[in-house]
Amino acid sequence: MGLGAEARNRLAKRAAAEICDGMLVNLGIGIPSLVPNHLRADHQVMFHAENGIVGMGSSPAMGLEDEHLCNAGGFPITIREGASFCDSTISFGMIRRGRVDITILGALEVSEFGDLANWIVPGKRVPGMGGAMELAAKAKKVIVLMEHSDRNGISKLVKNCTLPLTAKRCVNMVITELGVFSVTPEGLLLTDLFTPTTIGEVKNRTEAYVHVSSKLCIVKE
């Protein structure tokens, strides 16, 4: 069972706090697509989609979708003043040249040293990797938004990924419904704890070893 709307927006809001004006930010599908909803209306951030859009806005209200505007996952979007459109060659050129400041993605597994697996479960049919490999390798900062455990209650923050990798040692930060984890040379560092979660619960529910920051921030609901 997936996260509810309140929890999903909590993750998106925390990710939005990592974004500064003037950045070019790529958003994956799912929870990452909610991030623009949590920036101030006059922000100066350009959101990028691999299908050739720079300047995505917040999600459209129900019934106000434009059938000609969608993100890389095919979901409806809005655009901001100054937005531009390009073909996939130019769009991926921006990624491969390192122009993307932050990419915010979902994941199936993240290892304690930042390996990312987010594109396939063996035996299940998928359309392909999309832009995940390029984004993971070339974005200046990689943030993962995901549910802490899978549908069977198994931790998605693991010692070593068992699923096919998207990229190795690429993730900088992971945000789940339990808290915020920075990836450091020593492993995962818990920097933010979302109440009513406890440190003990985080450690019990996480396969990977978790260090706790001496400046741990307790985030109330």
Solvent accessible surface area in square Angstrom, and as a share of the most:
residue,aa,sasa,rsa
1,M,205,0.91
2,G,55,0.53
3,L,34,0.17
4,G,47,0.46
5,A,73,0.57
6,E,141,0.63
7,A,28,0.22
8,R,78,0.29
9,N,49,0.25
10,R,53,0.19
11,L,0,0.00
12,A,0,0.00
13,K,131,0.56
14,R,48,0.18
15,A,0,0.00
16,A,6,0.05
17,A,76,0.59
18,E,37,0.17
19,I,16,0.08
20,C,80,0.48
21,D,66,0.34
22,G,68,0.65
23,M,46,0.20
24,L,26,0.13
25,V,0,0.00
26,N,0,0.00
27,L,11,0.06
28,G,16,0.16
29,I,94,0.48
30,G,34,0.33
31,I,18,0.09
32,P,1,0.01
33,S,33,0.22
34,L,32,0.16
35,V,0,0.00
36,P,9,0.06
37,N,64,0.33
38,H,60,0.27
39,L,35,0.18
40,R,135,0.49
41,A,99,0.77
42,D,91,0.47
43,H,8,0.04
44,Q,114,0.51
45,V,2,0.01
46,M,60,0.27
47,F,0,0.00
48,H,0,0.00
49,A,1,0.00
50,E,26,0.12
51,N,63,0.32
52,G,2,0.02
53,I,9,0.04
54,V,17,0.10
55,G,0,0.00
56,M,7,0.03
57,G,9,0.09
58,S,49,0.32
59,S,54,0.35
60,P,23,0.14
61,A,61,0.47
62,M,182,0.81
63,G,63,0.61
64,L,136,0.68
65,E,75,0.34
66,D,62,0.32
67,E,157,0.70
68,H,153,0.68
69,L,30,0.15
70,C,49,0.29
71,N,12,0.06
72,A,52,0.41
73,G,35,0.34
74,G,51,0.49
75,F,113,0.47
76,P,56,0.35
77,I,12,0.06
78,T,44,0.26
79,I,70,0.36
80,R,63,0.23
81,E,177,0.80
82,G,63,0.61
83,A,25,0.20
84,S,59,0.38
85,F,119,0.50
86,C,38,0.23
87,D,88,0.45
88,S,60,0.39
89,T,105,0.61
90,I,94,0.48
91,S,0,0.00
92,F,37,0.15
93,G,28,0.27
94,M,45,0.20
95,I,0,0.00
96,R,131,0.48
97,R,171,0.62
98,G,20,0.20
99,R,135,0.49
100,V,1,0.00
101,D,30,0.15
102,I,2,0.01
103,T,0,0.00
104,I,0,0.00
105,L,10,0.05
106,G,28,0.27
107,A,12,0.09
108,L,59,0.30
109,E,20,0.09
110,V,0,0.00
111,S,2,0.01
112,E,27,0.12
113,F,67,0.28
114,G,0,0.00
115,D,22,0.11
116,L,0,0.00
117,A,0,0.00
118,N,33,0.17
119,W,72,0.25
120,I,34,0.17
121,V,51,0.29
122,P,82,0.52
123,G,88,0.84
124,K,126,0.53
125,R,241,0.88
126,V,55,0.32
127,P,149,0.94
128,G,37,0.36
129,M,41,0.19
130,G,63,0.60
131,G,4,0.04
132,A,12,0.09
133,M,97,0.44
134,E,35,0.16
135,L,1,0.01
136,A,4,0.03
137,A,67,0.52
138,K,100,0.43
139,A,13,0.10
140,K,135,0.57
141,K,54,0.23
142,V,2,0.01
143,I,0,0.00
144,V,0,0.00
145,L,3,0.02
146,M,5,0.02
147,E,46,0.21
148,H,0,0.00
149,S,10,0.07
150,D,56,0.29
151,R,207,0.75
152,N,117,0.60
153,G,57,0.55
154,I,104,0.53
155,S,14,0.09
156,K,29,0.12
157,L,0,0.00
158,V,7,0.04
159,K,97,0.41
160,N,111,0.57
161,C,27,0.16
162,T,118,0.69
163,L,38,0.19
164,P,52,0.33
165,L,64,0.32
166,T,6,0.04
167,A,18,0.14
168,K,146,0.62
169,R,165,0.60
170,C,18,0.11
171,V,5,0.03
172,N,64,0.33
173,M,16,0.07
174,V,0,0.00
175,I,0,0.00
176,T,0,0.00
177,E,34,0.15
178,L,6,0.03
179,G,0,0.00
180,V,0,0.00
181,F,0,0.00
182,S,27,0.17
183,V,32,0.18
184,T,34,0.20
185,P,117,0.74
186,E,118,0.53
187,G,2,0.02
188,L,0,0.00
189,L,51,0.25
190,L,0,0.00
191,T,32,0.19
192,D,13,0.07
193,L,10,0.05
194,F,2,0.01
195,T,34,0.20
196,P,111,0.70
197,T,14,0.08
198,T,80,0.47
199,I,65,0.33
200,G,39,0.38
201,E,63,0.28
202,V,0,0.00
203,K,96,0.41
204,N,132,0.68
205,R,86,0.31
206,T,12,0.07
207,E,84,0.38
208,A,3,0.03
209,Y,128,0.49
210,V,4,0.02
211,H,68,0.30
212,V,52,0.30
213,S,22,0.14
214,S,118,0.76
215,K,180,0.76
216,L,39,0.20
217,C,66,0.39
218,I,90,0.45
219,V,44,0.25
220,K,164,0.70
221,E,148,0.66
